[in-house]
Amino acid sequence: PKMEGKFAKGAIGCSLIKGIEFEKEGDMKPILISDLLQDEMKKSDGAPVVDMSVLMGANVANEVAKGDFAEATIGCTKPENGLKWCKLFNTKDFAVQAVTDVAGAELCGAMKNVVALGAGFCDGLGYGGNTKAAIIRIGLKEMQKFCKVFYGDRQIKDETFLESCGVADLVTTCFGGRNRKCADIFAKNIAAGGG
């Protein structure tokens, strides 16, 4: 659907999309989904600059749908926008807190899936909790390094990694996420000679 002419003056947006895109040419650098959305919105009449936030965190969809307690992080550019989003999303069983770190929150939501693949391979090959813990810890450090290398100019905050969008989402995904489950099954299949 076209977004042209659909934005009120001063509109703000919030992406719930976990993932990143990559440049199609050149250095193939990573691109945040929130940046892509903002760029698309600028193509509308009057070229509006929509201030984008993101919602990320340890909130597996089927558990949220059941009403199990979950939490999330709003990554925003301004505290007042974070407060607006928290008021919108916060419920008795869905706790939302804001950080002024869009890139950090969004990148955590994307990169934890790569670490979860490692955790799933660990499970599928029968390694124990010590190995899985090491994968998660090293993976978290690699996530921080990725952020500094590719988005060092975005003032990513170390404390963002301790929010729901960081370590909590990483742990949830490494123990129960789809990527972990797929890697687990794949590794078991390979170990059994099926691949």
N, C-alpha and C positions, 0 to 999 in steps of 0.2 A: 504493500500500500504506500501511496505517496504521502510524504509528510509536509508537502508544500502548503504554506498558509495556515498551518495548524497550531502555531505557537503564539501564546499571549506574550506581551512584552514582559520581560523579566522571568520567563518560565524557567523552571529547574527540572532536571531529569535524574532518574536513578536506574542504573542497569543492574539486572539480576542475573546476567549472563556470566558464567564461569568459563574462562578460556582466554586465549590470546590469538591474534592473527599475525601473519608475517608479511613483510613487504614482498611484492610479487617480482620485483627487479632489484638489481644492485646488491646491497649487502644482506638482504633478506632479514632485516632487523625486526624484532618483535614489535607489535602494535597493540595497544590496549583497546579492548572493545569499546570502552567509554569514549576514547578518543575518536574511534571510527564513527560512533553514533553522533558525537558532537560535530564532526566534519560533515556528515550527511545532513544534519539539521541546518548547518550554515548554508546549504544549497537552496533553502526555502526563501520565499519572498522576504526581502529585507535583511537577508543573511543574519538571522538571529544567532547570538552566542548563548547557547543553553548551558548553564553551569551543571556539570554532570557529577553525580555521586554514584556509589556502588553499594550493593548489599551482598555481603559474603559471610560465610561462617559455617560452623558445625551444625548443619541443619539438613539431615538426610530427608528427602521429600516425603517418603512414605511414613516416617515417624512424625513429621510435622503434621501430616494429614490426619494421623490417628489422634493428635492432641498431646503427644508426648512432649515434655518440656524440651525446648531447644533455645539456642541463642544465636545472635548474628551481630555483625559489625557493619556499620555504615561508614564507608570511606568517603569523606566529603572535603571540599575546598574551604568551606567556611563553617564555623561552629553553629551559626544560626540555621544553615541548611540542614546540618546534621540533626539538630533539635526537631526541625519539621518532620524529617523522615522517621526519626525515633517515635515521635507522637503518632505517626501514621501506622507504623508496623508493629509497635510494641503491644503485646497482649499479656494476659496472665500466664500463658504457656509459651510465649515467644519473646524473650528478652533481647532488646536491641540497644547497643551502645554505639556512639559515634567517635571516630578518630579523624583528625584532619590530615588524611593520607590516602588519597584515592588510589594512586599507583601501587602503594604497598599492599593495601587491602585486596585490590584486584589481582595483583600478581600472586599473592598467597592462594587465592581461590583457584587460580589456574595451575600453578606449579605443584601443589600438593598431590595432584593426580599422577605426576611422574614418580614421586616418592612412593605413592601407593602401589604402583606397578612393582617396584623393588620389594615392598613388603609382601605382596602377593606371590612373587617368585620365591621369596624366603619361605613362606607358608607351604607352597606347593612342593618345594624340594625337601621339606621336613626339618628345616633349621628351627632352632628354638627361639625363645623370647629374647635372649641376649643378642642374637644376631639381628632380630627384627628391631630391637631398641636401637642398635647401632645404625641400622639403615635409616630409621626415623630421625635420629640426632644428626647424622651426617647430612641427610636430606634437608633438614631445616637450615643447616649452615650453608648448603649449596643454594637454597632458595634466597638467602640473604645476599650471597655473593652475586647471584644472577641479577638481583635488584640493583645492587651497587654498580655492576658493570654496564647494564643496559639502561638503567633509569636513575643513575646517580645524580642527575640534574633535577630530579623531582622531589628531593628532600624526603626520601623514604625514612620513616622513623623505626628505630630498633624495637620500640615498645609495641608497634603494630603486630609484630610476630608473636607477641604474648596474648593477643586478643583472640576472640572466637574465630576470626578470619585466618589466624595464623596457626598456632600450635593446636588449638582445639579442633579445627577443621582437618588439620594434618592427621591427628590421632584418630578421629572418627573415620576418615577415609582409609587409613592404613589398617583399620580393624574391621570395617564393614562396608566400605564403598565398592561400587561396581568395578573400578579399575583393579582393586585388590583381588576381588573375586575372579575376574577374567584372567589375571596373571597367575593366580593360584591354580586354576583349572588348566591353563596352558602348560605350566611347569609340570604338573602331575601327568599330563598327556605325554609330554616330551620324555619325562623320566620313565614312563611305562613303555617307551618305544613307539609311541603313536605319532611322532612328528618327524 
